[in-house]
């Protein structure tokens, strides 16, 4: 019996240059588990995709599904892959764009909540998005994804 292949996600990390430096747009994960969490509860807008789908196309599709807005056009900076503690492999690209966080219309998911209650509730995929400077972003993003911020910073310094 062969081991199960890890799940894969792809996403877009928007960035912008401000008077205060480089900022990135992160999403706070929706649902009851992350409601009162800050550190480790923010993510690159991303989602899972099937092995046959190109990761870049999945990243753009998932951006639309997660935020309810079309993905921005612009030069994409490949940020590579990271493996999260849950084993999921995440691939990301950075795109320079400005976006008003109030404009999002997030996609939703359903789950039984509270557990074993028999009640199914709907929650937003991302309950909010915000712009963060890189230092603050590193404090709140899913730990493995902090590598994306470092890679973006390296690219921006070139």
C-alpha positions, 0 to 999 in steps of 0.5 A: 500500500502506497502512502497517500500523496500530500494535499496541495494548495496554491495561492496569490500573495498580493503586495504593495509598496507604501511609505512605511515599506512593503505590505502584504495582504493576508486573510484571517481563516474563517470558522469557529476554530480561528475566531479568537486566534491571531498568531497562526490564523492568517494565511495567503489566500489559497485553496486546494487543487487536483494534481491535474490542474496547473498550480498557477491556474488554481491560485487564480481560481482560489483567489476568486473563490476566497475573496470574491474578487477577480485575481489581479493582473500583473507580473507574478513572482514565484515564491516556491513551495512550503510544507505546513505542519499538517503535511499540506504543500502550499505553492504561492506567487506574489503579485503587486496590486492594491485591494480594498479589504472592505471589497471582499465577498468571501466564499463559504464552507459548511461544517457541523458546529458545535461538534456532534450537535447535528447542526450544520452551519455556514462560515466564511473561508476568510472572515477578513483580510488586512494589509500587514507590514512584513514584520507583523505579517510574520507574527500572524501568518501560518508558521510555514508560510512566513517563508513566502514573506522572506522570499518576497522581501529578498525579491524586492531587495534585488 
